[in-house]
Amino acid sequence: MTACIVGWAHSRFGKLEGETLESLIVGVAREALDHAGIGPDDVDEIVLGHFNAGFSPQDFTASLVLQADDRLRFKPATRVENACATGSAAVRQGIRAMDAKAARIVLVVGAEQMTTTPGPDIGRNLLRASYLPEDGDTPAGFAGVFGKIAGAYFQRHGDQSDALARIAAKNHRNGVGNPYAQMRKDFGYEFCRTESDKNPYVAGPLKRTDCSLVSDGAAAIVLADTATALSMRRAVAFRANQHVQDFLPMSKRDILLFEGCEQAWARALGEAGVTLDDLSFVETHDCFTIAELIEYEAMGLARRGEGAKVALEGQAEKGGRLPVNPSGGLKAKGHPIGATGVSMHALTAMQLTGEADGIQVPGAKLGGIFNMGGAAVANYVSILERIK
């Protein structure tokens, strides 16, 4: 792999009063270039991850990155989209530009502004990442889609409410130390496990604490080819970067297997020449707690139907076999769609350089990332290692 992360920036996630989509993009673009120690003139290409789907009336956004500095004018800039994996799709496009030797330095930005959209419209916008002929009328939007998945999983493998509550509690506890997180509160297991006025059922067996947050936010990374990166302040190399796309209709696959996730992990681990046990931590896509549970199985932490053991035995806790979502994940950090995948890469780079203030995994050497779009339709895995 030819690419390294050499700089990054990350906004706070949440309901960001006074911010616009443009201000979010511009802010992280400037900060990432400063962090990398380079100027706009050094950038060869720009990639923006922005899902939109109705969240913003401004739907031609690639050139908004150029607002960060007039010297970015006339640089090639492209917007990419792949549902909730939009950020990782942008990262991969930047890497592929380097693999093709079409760029030496790429600025990758991911951003979304969601909270200015009325609640019913948010649900409709997100549901566009499902297969509308089959799921377009699902009550509760995308939460309803994953509520169906959770209900089917419970039917096949038994009630896993205890495990889902452990996952929610873990991620909220981890998020307390994350300065970028939207929800920095340790709710505890009992609150997450118990239905209440503050934690009602949302869809199927999923309660509010099982669902990620509607968020505004942005993140950016600067990519450089390895030779260039080694001359810079820091270099976090991609040992692997894989993308697997699956069928959109859930009716064409066993949705409880997340086979695209399994394939992406298998290919990435093979490319990197490592095993899951070599990883220091993983940032995985917990849009809903049932997703994290099934991802334990798809990545190989547990056998099929036994993902609950990972949660209940503390294997995914800090200090466990493999810490999962030390950032708090989407559950606590928030999930601004276009920013999420870029955020995962920025936070993983922070961990590997010892700069993850408040959420640092001691001695982190090798980090894994899984970001997905839709219900395991777009599947991206990266494995990162610091080389400078």
Order of alpha helices (4+ residues) and beta strands (2+ residues): beta-alpha-beta-beta-alpha-beta-alpha-alpha-alpha-alpha-alpha-beta-beta-beta-alpha-beta-alpha-beta-alpha-alpha-alpha-alpha-beta-beta
